[in-house]
C-alpha cells in the first residue's frame, strides 16, 4: 500500500487522537476566527473542562483571562498572516494557576487546494523534560528578576552579575534560549504587563507607560504597536466596544 493511500485510510481523527497519549502536550486546532475546532484531552482539562463539546467553537476569551486571551488571539492573527512560531520558550500558567515554563509552536492550517482554513498548535510544559529544563535554568535567574523588577531601570551588567556571567555570555544565552537579547526581553515583559493593565484597568495610557518602566509615552506607544499591532489607545477602544 502506498504511503498516501495508507494515511488516507487511517484518517485524520485517528492521527490527532495520538496527542491524547502524551500527557504533557496541549494540542489544539482553530478556524480563521480563532474558534476551537479540536483540542486533545489535556488541552480541554487545562481550560477547566471535561469534554470537547464544552469548548467547541469557543475562543480563548471564553475561558482565559482577558489579557491572555488577547495574547493568544493576536498570535493566531500573526500566524494567519505568515508568522511561524516554532519551539518558543515562554512563561505561562499551569493547571494550578502558577507560572511555569512552556515550549510553544503554532502553524497555519491549509486545505488540499492550499487555502488557509485555520491554525494549529502545540504547547509543552517543560517541568518533566530534563533537557529542556537545563535550558530554562541557564537563564532562570535573570528572567525571574526581570519579571519582578520590570517597572524600574534594569542594567545588563546587573543581570550579568546576577547570573554570574559576563555581559557577552549573558547575551549569548538569551539569544540561544529565547531568541532575543536581554533588552528585548525586558521590553516585552514591560509591554506584556502594560497590555494587562490596559485590559483590566481604566488607568490613563501615560500612567500605564510610566508604571511599566517606560519614561516616554510616545516611545511606549511605538513599541506597543510594533509588538501587538495596535497602539495602546486603539486596543482600549477595542476592549470598550
Backbone as numpy.savetxt, mean C-alpha at the origin, in Angstrom:
# Nx Ny Nz CAx CAy CAz Cx Cy Cz
-1.66 -34.04 -24.05 -2.50 -32.85 -24.05 -1.62 -31.59 -24.05
-1.94 -30.64 -24.92 -1.18 -29.40 -24.99 -1.38 -28.57 -23.72
-0.37 -27.73 -23.43 -0.41 -26.95 -22.20 -1.65 -26.06 -22.12
-1.93 -25.31 -23.20 -3.07 -24.39 -23.19 -4.39 -25.14 -23.04
-4.48 -26.28 -23.72 -5.70 -27.09 -23.62 -5.89 -27.58 -22.19
-4.78 -28.01 -21.59 -4.84 -28.50 -20.22 -5.32 -27.39 -19.27
-4.73 -26.18 -19.41 -5.11 -25.07 -18.53 -6.56 -24.66 -18.73
-7.04 -24.74 -19.98 -8.44 -24.42 -20.24 -9.37 -25.41 -19.57
-8.96 -26.68 -19.57 -9.77 -27.71 -18.93 -9.80 -27.55 -17.41
-8.66 -27.12 -16.87 -8.60 -26.92 -15.42 -9.56 -25.81 -14.99
-9.54 -24.70 -15.72 -10.43 -23.59 -15.41 -9.85 -22.65 -14.38
-10.22 -21.39 -14.50 -9.64 -20.36 -13.64 -10.05 -20.53 -12.18
-11.26 -21.04 -11.93 -11.71 -21.19 -10.54 -10.84 -22.14 -9.75
-10.43 -23.23 -10.38 -9.56 -24.18 -9.69 -8.18 -23.59 -9.44
-7.71 -22.77 -10.38 -6.38 -22.19 -10.23 -6.35 -21.15 -9.10
-7.35 -20.27 -9.06 -7.33 -19.25 -8.02 -7.66 -19.83 -6.64
-8.29 -21.01 -6.63 -8.56 -21.66 -5.35 -7.27 -22.06 -4.65
-6.17 -22.17 -5.42 -4.88 -22.54 -4.83 -4.43 -21.51 -3.79
-4.89 -20.24 -3.93 -4.49 -19.21 -2.97 -5.06 -19.46 -1.58
-6.09 -20.31 -1.47 -6.62 -20.66 -0.16 -5.70 -21.62 0.59
-4.74 -22.20 -0.14 -3.82 -23.15 0.48 -2.63 -22.45 1.16
-2.51 -21.14 0.93 -1.36 -20.39 1.46 -1.87 -19.46 2.56
-1.63 -19.78 3.82 -2.27 -19.06 4.93 -1.83 -17.61 5.12
-0.63 -17.23 4.65 -0.17 -15.85 4.90 -0.28 -14.97 3.66
-1.10 -15.38 2.68 -1.28 -14.61 1.45 -2.69 -14.04 1.37
-2.79 -12.73 1.12 -4.07 -12.12 0.78 -4.11 -11.97 -0.74
-5.14 -12.51 -1.38 -5.28 -12.46 -2.84 -6.65 -11.93 -3.19
-6.70 -10.98 -4.15 -7.98 -10.41 -4.54 -7.99 -10.07 -6.03
-9.21 -9.97 -6.58 -9.45 -9.52 -7.95 -10.51 -8.43 -7.89
-10.26 -7.31 -8.61 -11.21 -6.20 -8.64 -11.53 -5.82 -10.08
-12.69 -5.21 -10.27 -13.02 -4.67 -11.59 -12.44 -3.27 -11.72
-12.73 -2.57 -12.80 -12.14 -1.25 -13.05 -12.70 -0.18 -12.12
-13.74 -0.50 -11.37 -14.29 0.42 -10.38 -13.87 0.06 -8.96
-12.83 -0.77 -8.87 -12.27 -1.20 -7.57 -13.25 -2.02 -6.74
-14.24 -2.65 -7.39 -15.16 -3.51 -6.66 -14.58 -4.93 -6.58
-14.72 -5.56 -5.43 -14.19 -6.90 -5.22 -14.98 -7.92 -6.03
-14.28 -8.67 -6.87 -14.89 -9.76 -7.62 -14.49 -11.12 -7.06
-13.34 -11.16 -6.41 -12.90 -12.41 -5.77 -11.87 -12.09 -4.70
-11.85 -12.89 -3.67 -10.81 -12.81 -2.66 -10.63 -14.19 -2.06
-9.41 -14.55 -1.74 -9.22 -15.85 -1.09 -9.73 -15.76 0.35
-9.81 -16.89 1.03 -10.42 -16.92 2.34 -9.68 -16.04 3.35
-8.36 -16.02 3.24 -7.58 -15.20 4.17 -7.87 -13.71 3.95
-8.04 -13.30 2.69 -8.39 -11.91 2.38 -9.75 -11.58 2.98
-10.71 -12.49 2.81 -12.06 -12.27 3.34 -12.03 -12.10 4.85
-11.32 -13.00 5.53 -11.25 -12.95 6.99 -10.46 -11.73 7.48
-9.48 -11.30 6.68 -8.70 -10.11 7.03 -9.59 -8.87 7.08
-10.66 -8.88 6.27 -11.60 -7.74 6.27 -12.66 -7.88 7.36
-12.64 -9.00 8.08 -13.60 -9.19 9.17 -14.86 -9.93 8.78
-14.81 -10.67 7.66 -15.98 -11.41 7.20 -15.67 -12.90 7.09
-16.71 -13.69 6.79 -16.55 -15.15 6.74 -16.68 -15.73 5.34
-17.43 -15.06 4.48 -17.66 -15.61 3.14 -17.53 -14.53 2.07
-17.22 -14.96 0.85 -17.04 -14.03 -0.27 -18.30 -13.22 -0.54
-19.47 -13.82 -0.35 -20.73 -13.12 -0.61 -20.84 -11.83 0.19
-20.22 -11.80 1.36 -20.34 -10.64 2.23 -19.54 -9.42 1.74
-18.55 -9.65 0.87 -17.76 -8.52 0.36 -17.85 -8.38 -1.16
-18.57 -9.26 -1.81 -18.68 -9.24 -3.27 -19.26 -7.91 -3.76
-18.58 -7.30 -4.74 -18.97 -6.04 -5.37 -18.85 -4.83 -4.43
-18.23 -5.02 -3.28 -17.96 -3.90 -2.41 -16.58 -3.35 -2.72
-16.30 -2.13 -2.24 -14.97 -1.54 -2.40 -14.31 -1.44 -1.03
-13.06 -1.00 -1.03 -12.33 -0.86 0.22 -13.00 0.14 1.17
-13.77 1.06 0.64 -14.46 2.03 1.49 -15.53 1.38 2.36
-15.94 0.15 2.00 -16.97 -0.53 2.77 -16.42 -1.26 3.99
-15.09 -1.49 4.04 -14.57 -2.24 5.19 -13.19 -1.80 5.67
-12.62 -0.77 5.09 -11.31 -0.28 5.54 -11.45 1.14 6.08
-10.56 1.56 7.01 -10.56 2.96 7.44 -10.48 3.87 6.22
-11.13 5.02 6.29 -11.29 5.88 5.11 -9.96 6.26 4.48
-8.97 6.62 5.32 -7.69 7.07 4.74 -6.96 5.91 4.06
-7.13 4.68 4.57 -6.52 3.53 3.92 -7.26 3.17 2.64
-8.59 3.29 2.66 -9.38 3.00 1.46 -8.96 3.91 0.32
-8.73 5.20 0.61 -8.25 6.12 -0.41 -6.91 5.63 -0.98
-6.05 5.14 -0.10 -4.74 4.64 -0.54 -4.90 3.44 -1.48
-5.75 2.48 -1.09 -5.93 1.28 -1.89 -6.56 1.58 -3.25
-7.60 2.40 -3.25 -8.30 2.73 -4.50 -7.40 3.57 -5.40
-6.62 4.46 -4.82 -5.67 5.24 -5.61 -4.65 4.34 -6.27
-4.19 3.32 -5.54 -3.29 2.33 -6.11 -3.92 1.62 -7.30
-5.20 1.25 -7.16 -5.91 0.59 -8.25 -5.93 1.46 -9.50
-6.20 2.74 -9.31 -6.26 3.67 -10.45 -4.91 3.76 -11.15
-3.84 3.81 -10.35 -2.50 3.91 -10.93 -2.15 2.64 -11.70
-2.54 1.49 -11.16 -2.28 0.21 -11.85 -3.04 0.17 -13.17
-4.29 0.63 -13.16 -5.08 0.66 -14.39 -4.46 1.58 -15.45
-3.68 2.56 -14.99 -3.01 3.49 -15.91 -1.63 3.00 -16.35
-1.25 1.79 -15.90 0.01 1.20 -16.35 1.09 1.06 -15.30
0.84 1.58 -14.09 1.82 1.46 -13.01 1.80 0.05 -12.45
2.97 -0.55 -12.28 3.06 -1.92 -11.76 3.68 -1.90 -10.38
3.04 -2.54 -9.44 3.56 -2.69 -8.08 4.09 -4.10 -7.94
5.38 -4.24 -7.69 5.98 -5.57 -7.59 6.79 -5.69 -6.31
6.33 -6.58 -5.43 7.05 -6.90 -4.20 7.42 -5.64 -3.41
6.42 -4.76 -3.24 6.65 -3.51 -2.51 6.58 -3.77 -1.01
7.63 -3.39 -0.32 7.69 -3.56 1.13 6.98 -2.38 1.79
5.99 -2.66 2.66 5.23 -1.59 3.28 4.68 -2.00 4.63
4.45 -1.02 5.49 3.80 -1.25 6.77 2.30 -1.14 6.59
1.57 -2.12 7.15 0.12 -2.08 7.06 -0.46 -2.75 8.30
-1.78 -2.82 8.36 -2.41 -3.37 9.55 -2.63 -4.87 9.43
-2.34 -5.60 10.53 -2.55 -7.04 10.60 -4.00 -7.30 11.02
-4.36 -8.60 11.12 -5.73 -8.97 11.50 -6.13 -8.42 12.86
-5.17 -8.30 13.78 -5.50 -7.83 15.13 -5.37 -6.31 15.28
-5.20 -5.61 14.14 -5.18 -4.15 14.16 -3.83 -3.51 14.42
-2.79 -4.33 14.55 -1.45 -3.80 14.78 -0.72 -3.62 13.45
0.29 -2.74 13.45 1.09 -2.54 12.25 2.05 -3.71 12.04
2.18 -4.14 10.80 3.11 -5.21 10.46 3.68 -4.99 9.08
4.72 -5.72 8.77 5.37 -5.59 7.47 4.72 -6.54 6.46
4.45 -5.99 5.26 3.84 -6.76 4.19 4.61 -6.53 2.89
4.54 -7.51 2.01 5.06 -7.36 0.66 3.88 -7.44 -0.30
3.70 -6.42 -1.14 2.52 -6.30 -1.98 2.89 -6.21 -3.46
2.11 -6.92 -4.30 2.24 -6.83 -5.75 0.85 -6.65 -6.35
0.74 -5.75 -7.34 -0.54 -5.50 -8.01 -0.30 -5.36 -9.51
-1.18 -5.97 -10.29 -1.05 -5.91 -11.75 -2.41 -5.70 -12.40
-2.37 -5.20 -13.62 -3.59 -5.02 -14.39 -4.08 -6.37 -14.90
-5.40 -6.49 -15.05 -6.03 -7.73 -15.54 -6.65 -7.45 -16.90
-6.33 -8.29 -17.89 -6.84 -8.09 -19.25 -7.61 -9.31 -19.73
-8.54 -9.09 -20.66 -9.27 -10.21 -21.25 -8.51 -10.77 -22.44
-9.09 -11.73 -23.15 -8.39 -12.39 -24.25 -8.09 -11.45 -25.40
-8.83 -10.35 -25.50 -8.61 -9.36 -26.57 -7.60 -8.29 -26.15
-7.09 -8.40 -24.92 -6.11 -7.44 -24.44 -6.73 -6.19 -23.81
-8.04 -6.20 -23.62 -8.72 -5.06 -23.01 -8.60 -5.13 -21.49
-8.36 -4.00 -20.86 -8.24 -3.95 -19.41 -9.62 -4.11 -18.78
-9.73 -5.09 -17.88 -11.03 -5.36 -17.24 -10.96 -5.26 -15.71
-9.77 -5.01 -15.18 -9.66 -4.90 -13.73 -8.23 -5.03 -13.26
-8.08 -5.33 -11.97 -6.76 -5.52 -11.38 -6.79 -6.74 -10.46
-5.60 -7.25 -10.16 -5.50 -8.30 -9.15 -4.23 -8.05 -8.35
-4.18 -8.62 -7.18 -3.01 -8.40 -6.35 -2.85 -9.43 -5.25
-1.66 -9.45 -4.69 -1.37 -10.31 -3.55 -0.59 -9.50 -2.52
-0.88 -9.74 -1.27 -0.14 -9.15 -0.17 0.27 -10.27 0.77
1.53 -10.27 1.14 2.08 -11.34 1.99 2.56 -10.74 3.30
2.03 -11.25 4.41 2.51 -10.81 5.72 3.86 -11.47 5.97
4.86 -10.67 6.31 6.23 -11.19 6.38 6.62 -11.78 7.73
5.70 -11.85 8.65 6.02 -12.30 10.00 6.63 -13.70 10.04
6.17 -14.57 9.12 6.63 -15.96 9.17 7.73 -16.26 8.15
8.21 -15.23 7.48 9.21 -15.45 6.43 10.55 -14.90 6.87
11.44 -15.79 7.28 12.70 -15.36 7.89 13.57 -14.56 6.93
13.61 -14.96 5.66 14.43 -14.23 4.69 13.91 -12.81 4.50
12.60 -12.69 4.37 12.01 -11.37 4.20 12.20 -10.53 5.45
12.08 -11.16 6.63 12.25 -10.42 7.88 13.67 -9.90 8.04
14.65 -10.61 7.46 16.02 -10.12 7.54 16.15 -8.82 6.78
15.39 -8.65 5.70 15.37 -7.40 4.96 14.76 -6.29 5.82
13.66 -6.64 6.50 12.99 -5.67 7.35 13.91 -5.22 8.48
14.58 -6.16 9.12 15.45 -5.84 10.24 16.57 -4.87 9.83
16.96 -4.95 8.57 18.06 -4.11 8.09 17.71 -2.63 8.12
16.43 -2.30 8.09 16.01 -0.89 8.06 14.97 -0.58 9.14
14.70 -1.54 10.00 13.59 -1.40 10.95 13.76 -0.20 11.88
14.93 -0.03 12.47 15.13 1.04 13.45 14.91 2.43 12.84
15.56 2.77 11.72 15.32 4.10 11.14 13.89 4.28 10.64
13.27 3.21 10.12 11.89 3.31 9.64 10.94 3.61 10.79
11.10 2.88 11.89 10.24 3.11 13.05 10.46 4.52 13.61
11.69 4.99 13.58 12.00 6.33 14.07 11.30 7.38 13.20
11.37 7.20 11.90 10.73 8.13 10.97 9.22 8.18 11.21
8.61 7.02 11.39 7.16 6.96 11.56 6.71 7.58 12.89
7.62 7.65 13.85 7.28 8.24 15.15 7.62 9.73 15.23
8.56 10.20 14.39 9.05 11.57 14.50 8.93 12.36 13.19
8.04 11.93 12.28 7.92 12.56 10.97 7.54 14.04 11.06
6.91 14.45 12.19 6.40 15.81 12.31 7.52 16.84 12.54
8.73 16.38 12.80 9.83 17.33 13.01 10.95 17.06 12.02
11.95 17.94 12.02 13.09 17.75 11.12 13.85 16.47 11.49
14.15 15.65 10.48 14.92 14.42 10.68 16.13 14.47 9.75
17.32 14.47 10.32 18.53 14.48 9.50 18.97 13.07 9.13
19.53 12.91 7.95 20.00 11.60 7.51 21.12 11.10 8.42
21.96 12.03 8.88 23.04 11.63 9.80 22.47 11.05 11.09
21.36 11.62 11.54 20.68 11.13 12.74 20.20 9.70 12.55
19.62 9.41 11.38 19.14 8.06 11.09 20.30 7.08 10.96
21.38 7.53 10.32 22.54 6.66 10.14 23.13 6.27 11.48
23.20 7.24 12.38 23.74 6.95 13.72 22.84 5.97 14.46
21.55 6.13 14.30 20.58 5.25 14.94 20.74 3.80 14.45
21.06 3.66 13.15 21.21 2.33 12.55 22.64 1.81 12.62
23.55 2.62 13.23 24.97 2.24 13.35 25.58 2.00 11.96
25.26 2.92 11.04 25.75 2.83 9.67 26.28 4.19 9.23
27.07 4.18 8.17 27.43 5.43 7.53 26.23 5.93 6.73
26.22 7.20 6.37 25.12 7.75 5.59 24.98 7.01 4.26
26.07 6.74 3.59 26.02 6.06 2.29 25.49 4.64 2.44
25.88 3.95 3.53 25.40 2.58 3.75 23.89 2.58 4.04
23.45 3.57 4.82 22.02 3.69 5.11 21.23 3.92 3.83
21.72 4.80 2.98 21.01 5.09 1.73 20.97 3.87 0.83
22.05 3.08 0.81 22.05 1.85 0.00 21.00 0.86 0.51
20.88 0.76 1.83 19.90 -0.18 2.40 18.47 0.24 2.08
18.20 1.53 2.17 16.86 2.02 1.83 16.56 1.75 0.35
17.54 1.99 -0.50 17.35 1.76 -1.92 17.11 0.28 -2.21
17.83 -0.57 -1.52 17.73 -2.01 -1.75 16.40 -2.57 -1.26
15.96 -2.15 -0.07 14.80 -2.78 0.55 13.49 -2.03 0.36
13.55 -0.71 0.14 12.33 0.07 -0.07 12.27 0.74 -1.43
13.35 0.62 -2.19 13.43 1.22 -3.53 13.25 2.74 -3.49
13.73 3.37 -2.40 13.68 4.82 -2.28 14.73 5.27 -1.29
15.06 6.56 -1.32 16.05 7.11 -0.40 15.39 7.38 0.96
16.19 7.56 2.02 15.61 7.94 3.31 14.76 9.20 3.23
15.22 10.22 2.49 14.45 11.45 2.37 13.11 11.22 1.66
13.12 10.37 0.65 11.88 10.04 -0.04 10.91 9.33 0.90
11.44 8.45 1.73 10.58 7.73 2.66 10.01 8.68 3.71
10.84 9.58 4.24 10.37 10.59 5.20 9.22 11.39 4.59
9.41 11.81 3.36 8.41 12.61 2.67 7.10 11.83 2.52
7.18 10.55 2.16 5.98 9.75 1.96 5.25 9.47 3.26
6.00 9.27 4.34 5.36 9.07 5.65 4.61 10.34 6.06
5.22 11.49 5.83 4.56 12.76 6.14 3.28 12.93 5.32
3.37 12.61 4.04 2.20 12.74 3.16 1.12 11.74 3.52
1.52 10.55 3.90 0.57 9.51 4.32 -0.23 9.99 5.54
0.47 10.58 6.51 -0.21 11.09 7.70 -1.04 12.33 7.39
-0.58 13.14 6.46 -1.35 14.31 6.06 -2.66 13.89 5.40
-2.61 12.87 4.56 -3.84 12.40 3.92 -4.83 11.88 4.96
-4.32 11.19 5.97 -5.19 10.70 7.04 -5.90 11.86 7.72
-5.18 12.94 8.01 -5.77 14.10 8.65 -6.77 14.81 7.73
-6.48 14.85 6.44 -7.41 15.45 5.48 -8.74 14.70 5.44
-8.64 13.36 5.55 -9.83 12.52 5.47 -10.61 12.53 6.78
-9.90 12.50 7.90 -10.55 12.26 9.19 -10.82 13.53 10.01
-10.28 14.69 9.60 -10.49 15.92 10.35 -10.91 17.06 9.42
-11.24 18.18 10.00 -11.56 19.38 9.24 -10.49 20.45 9.43
-9.29 20.04 9.83 -8.19 20.99 10.01 -7.87 21.69 8.69
-7.52 22.97 8.73 -7.11 23.67 7.50 -5.90 22.98 6.86
-5.82 23.05 5.55 -4.72 22.41 4.82 -3.37 22.91 5.31
-3.26 24.22 5.54 -1.98 24.79 5.97 -1.56 24.23 7.33
-2.53 24.05 8.22 -2.22 23.51 9.54 -1.78 22.06 9.45
-2.41 21.31 8.57 -2.02 19.91 8.36 -0.59 19.84 7.83
-0.27 20.75 6.91 1.09 20.78 6.35 2.12 20.96 7.45
1.92 21.96 8.31 2.87 22.23 9.39 2.91 21.08 10.39
1.75 20.52 10.68 1.65 19.46 11.68 2.35 18.19 11.22
2.48 18.02 9.90 3.11 16.81 9.36 4.55 17.03 8.92
5.13 18.18 9.29 6.55 18.38 9.06 6.93 19.19 7.85
5.94 19.80 7.17 6.24 20.63 6.01 6.28 22.09 6.43
7.34 22.79 6.07 7.48 24.19 6.47 6.73 25.13 5.53
6.42 24.68 4.30 5.73 25.51 3.32 4.50 24.78 2.78
3.30 25.32 2.98 2.08 24.69 2.45 2.11 24.49 0.94
2.74 25.41 0.21 2.79 25.28 -1.25 3.63 24.07 -1.66
4.74 23.84 -0.96 5.58 22.68 -1.24 4.83 21.41 -0.86
4.10 21.46 0.27 3.28 20.32 0.69 2.28 19.95 -0.40
1.57 20.95 -0.94 0.57 20.68 -1.98 1.19 20.08 -3.23
2.36 20.58 -3.60 3.05 20.07 -4.78 3.45 18.61 -4.58
4.01 18.29 -3.41 4.43 16.92 -3.13 3.22 15.99 -3.00
2.14 16.49 -2.42 0.93 15.70 -2.25 0.36 15.30 -3.62
0.32 16.26 -4.54 -0.20 15.95 -5.88 0.70 14.97 -6.61
2.01 15.10 -6.42 2.95 14.19 -7.08 2.72 12.75 -6.64
2.43 12.54 -5.35 2.26 11.18 -4.84 0.85 10.65 -5.03
-0.16 11.51 -4.82 -1.54 11.02 -4.80 -2.38 11.45 -5.99
-1.85 12.33 -6.83 -2.57 12.69 -8.05 -3.47 13.90 -7.95
-3.74 14.39 -6.73 -4.58 15.57 -6.52 -3.96 16.45 -5.45
-4.24 17.75 -5.51 -3.79 18.63 -4.44 -4.69 18.38 -3.21
-4.22 18.72 -2.01 -4.99 18.44 -0.80 -6.41 19.00 -0.82
-6.60 20.22 -1.28 -7.93 20.82 -1.29 -8.88 20.06 -2.21
-8.35 19.51 -3.29 -9.17 18.72 -4.22 -9.61 17.42 -3.56
-8.70 16.79 -2.83 -9.07 15.57 -2.10 -10.15 15.88 -1.07
-10.02 16.98 -0.37 -11.01 17.38 0.64 -12.38 17.57 -0.01
-12.41 18.15 -1.20 -13.68 18.33 -1.94 -14.30 16.99 -2.28
-13.46 16.04 -2.69 -13.93 14.70 -3.04 -14.57 14.03 -1.84
-13.95 14.18 -0.68 -14.47 13.58 0.55 -15.80 14.21 0.93
-15.87 15.53 0.83 -17.08 16.25 1.23 -18.26 15.92 0.33
-17.96 15.58 -0.94 -19.02 15.24 -1.87 -19.43 13.78 -1.77
